[in-house]
Amino acid sequence: MVDMFVERIIYRGNEEFLWVMNLSGKASGTESNYRISSYDSDYAESLKNDANFNIVAQFIIPLSDCKKFCIEKAKRGYKEKHWSTIKIEIAVV
């Protein structure tokens, strides 16, 4: 389901991501992934500002969930120094 509706994923730095959802069912023609560092400074700053998006939800993925994913799903070892809490914000267009 996420692949069907997530139009853009914007990495904002400091382990923060903004998922921009398109619930219309019609593609807007934008690329699926965006990295702020590849834009000019004014546009990059606008992507970091929550006021420029219709944010409807946010959640945190804690270290305990990262550890569980590594061990149970990925079948890999978990080293806490390689992980940090991840913040996800969800916006709709």
N, C-alpha and C positions, 0 to 999 in steps of 0.2 A: 504493500500500500504506500509506503513512504516514497518509493521510486516513482510512483504514478503522480504524486502531488508536490514533491519538493522540487521547486524550480531552480533555486540557487542555494548554495551553502557558502556563507561568507565567514572566513576565519578572521576574527577581530584581534587576535593576539591574546596573550595571557590565558590560553586554554578556553577561550570564549568563542562560540560559534553562533551564527544567526542562520536559521533555516527559513527561507522565504517560500511559503506554500502558495501554489496556484490552484485554487479549488474550482476554477471555471471549467476545466476539462479541455481548454484550448491552449495550445502552446503559445507563448508570447514571443518566441524567437530568440530568447536569451540563452547564453551558454549555461550549462548546469552548475559549474563550480567557479567561484570567484575568489581571488586572493587580493586583499587590499593593497599589498605591496606593489602590485603591477600597475596601479593607477597613479595619476597625478595627485599631488598632495591634497588639493581641495576636494576632489571626489573621494579619495580615501578617507578623509575626515568625515565626510557626509555619511559614509557607510558605517562609521563607528557610532553615529548619533541615533539613539533609539527613537527620537522624535521624527525621524524620516521614514519610519516603518510603522505598520499597524501590528504591533506585537500583542499576541493574544495569550501566550503562555510562556513559561520558562521553567526549566528544571535543572538540577545538578546531577551529574553522574559521579557518585562518591568513589573513593579509592576501594572500598569494599566490593563494589560492583565490578570495578576494573580487575581486581584480584580474582573474583569469581569467574569472570569471562576468560581470563588467561588460563586458569587451571581447568575449568570444566568444559568450556567451549573450544578454546584454541589448543588445549592440551599442551601448554607451554609453562615454563617456570615464571614466577612473578617476582620482580624486583621493584620494590616500592620507589626507589630513586629514579626509575624510568617513567613513572606515572604521576599524574597530579589530577586533582578534581577538575572535571570538565563542566562548564556552564553552557547550556543550550537555551536559546530564545527562539520562539516560533512566531513568525509574522505571516500575515495573509495579504495577497494582492487582489 
